[in-house]
């Protein structure tokens, strides 16, 4: 069962949503649900990205191993081009 939520919109925003929903062949309700779901996914992805970055930072601090970005990009480009490539090796971070 879906929960009911009340949201107060300015007249101007309500009109813009109605116009955008009509252009998308949706009801304003469906349009808002889709927009809220999309924004929620973006926030969740951003939170996951930040969590992964913080974990990577901790791993570098703990082990001191990194990959050279240029080597990684070259490796990936080779793979995209269908060329055999050796994975870049982790290197000790030098301060």
C-alpha positions as CSV (number, residue, x, y, z in Angstrom):
1,X,0.0,0.0,0.0
2,X,1.3,3.4,-0.9
3,X,1.6,6.1,1.7
4,X,0.0,9.5,1.1
5,X,2.2,12.6,1.2
6,X,1.1,16.2,0.9
7,X,3.4,18.6,-0.9
8,X,2.9,22.3,-1.2
9,X,3.9,23.8,-4.5
10,X,3.9,27.4,-5.6
11,X,1.4,28.2,-8.4
12,X,4.3,28.8,-10.8
13,X,5.9,25.4,-10.1
14,X,2.6,23.6,-10.2
15,X,2.0,25.1,-13.7
16,X,5.5,24.2,-14.9
17,X,5.0,20.6,-13.6
18,X,1.6,20.4,-15.3
19,X,3.1,21.6,-18.6
20,X,6.1,19.3,-18.4
21,X,3.9,16.3,-17.5
22,X,1.6,17.0,-20.4
23,X,4.6,17.2,-22.8
24,X,5.8,13.8,-21.4
25,X,2.2,12.4,-21.8
26,X,1.9,11.8,-18.1
27,X,-0.3,13.0,-15.3
28,X,1.3,15.6,-13.0
29,X,1.2,12.9,-10.2
30,X,3.1,10.3,-12.3
31,X,5.6,13.0,-13.5
32,X,6.3,14.0,-9.8
33,X,6.7,10.3,-8.7
34,X,9.1,9.7,-11.6
35,X,11.1,12.9,-10.8
36,X,11.3,12.0,-7.1
37,X,12.4,8.5,-7.9
38,X,15.1,9.7,-10.3
39,X,16.5,12.2,-7.8
40,X,16.5,9.6,-5.1
41,X,18.6,7.3,-7.3
42,X,21.0,10.1,-8.0
43,X,21.5,10.8,-4.3
44,X,22.0,7.1,-3.6
45,X,24.5,6.8,-6.4
46,X,26.4,9.8,-5.1
47,X,26.4,8.5,-1.6
48,X,27.8,5.1,-2.9
49,X,30.4,6.9,-4.9
50,X,31.6,8.9,-1.9
51,X,31.6,5.8,0.3
52,X,33.7,4.0,-2.3
53,X,36.1,7.0,-2.6
54,X,36.6,7.1,1.2
55,X,37.2,3.4,1.3
56,X,39.8,3.8,-1.5
57,X,41.5,6.6,0.4
58,X,41.7,4.4,3.5
59,X,43.2,1.6,1.5
60,X,45.8,3.9,0.0
61,X,46.7,5.2,3.4
62,X,46.9,1.6,4.8
63,X,48.8,-0.1,2.0
64,X,50.3,2.8,0.0
65,X,49.5,1.1,-3.3
66,X,48.2,3.1,-6.3
67,X,47.7,2.7,-10.0
68,X,49.1,5.3,-12.5
69,X,46.1,7.0,-14.2
70,X,47.9,7.2,-17.6
71,X,48.6,3.5,-17.5
72,X,45.1,2.7,-16.6
73,X,43.7,4.9,-19.4
74,X,46.1,3.3,-21.9
75,X,45.1,-0.1,-20.8
76,X,41.4,0.7,-21.0
77,X,41.8,2.2,-24.5
78,X,43.7,-0.8,-25.7
79,X,40.9,-3.1,-24.4
80,X,38.3,-0.9,-26.2
81,X,40.4,-1.1,-29.4
82,X,40.5,-4.9,-29.1
83,X,44.3,-4.9,-28.6
84,X,45.9,-7.2,-26.1
85,X,47.1,-5.3,-23.1
86,X,48.7,-6.1,-19.8
87,X,46.9,-4.8,-16.7
88,X,48.8,-2.0,-15.0
89,X,50.5,-3.1,-11.8
90,X,50.0,-1.4,-8.5
91,X,52.9,0.8,-7.3
92,X,54.0,2.0,-3.9
93,X,52.9,5.5,-3.3
94,X,55.9,7.8,-2.8
95,X,55.4,10.9,-0.8
